[in-house]
């Protein structure tokens, strides 16, 4: 099985939209900056 067949149907995540407000970082982060790192996503809302 080739790598192309193995990942058929998968899509890359879009990069973050420009102009977002970032916390705990000196500059905006891109997906390229995060490649190969463990990322914890914390989804929360005010209720």
C-alpha positions in Angstrom: 0.0 0.0 0.0 1.4 3.4 -1.0 1.4 6.4 1.3 -1.1 8.1 -1.1 -3.5 5.1 -0.8 -3.1 5.0 2.9 -4.2 8.6 3.4 -6.8 8.7 0.6 -9.8 10.8 1.7 -7.9 12.7 4.4 -7.5 16.5 4.1 -5.0 18.8 5.8 -6.2 21.2 8.5 -6.5 24.8 7.3 -4.1 27.3 8.8 -5.4 29.7 11.5 -7.1 32.8 10.2 -5.1 36.0 10.3 -5.9 38.5 13.0 -6.7 36.1 15.8 -5.9 37.0 19.4 -3.3 34.7 20.9 -2.6 34.0 24.6 0.7 33.0 26.2 2.7 33.6 23.0 4.8 36.5 21.6 3.6 36.0 18.0 0.9 34.3 16.1 1.2 30.5 15.8 0.9 28.6 12.5 0.3 24.9 12.0 3.8 24.6 10.6 5.1 25.8 14.0 3.1 23.0 15.7 4.1 20.1 13.3 5.6 17.2 15.3 4.6 18.6 18.7 1.9 17.4 21.0 -1.0 19.8 21.0 -3.8 19.9 23.7 -7.1 21.4 22.5 -9.3 22.8 25.2 -12.8 23.7 24.0 -14.8 25.7 26.5 -17.5 28.3 26.5 -19.1 30.8 28.9 -22.5 29.5 30.0 
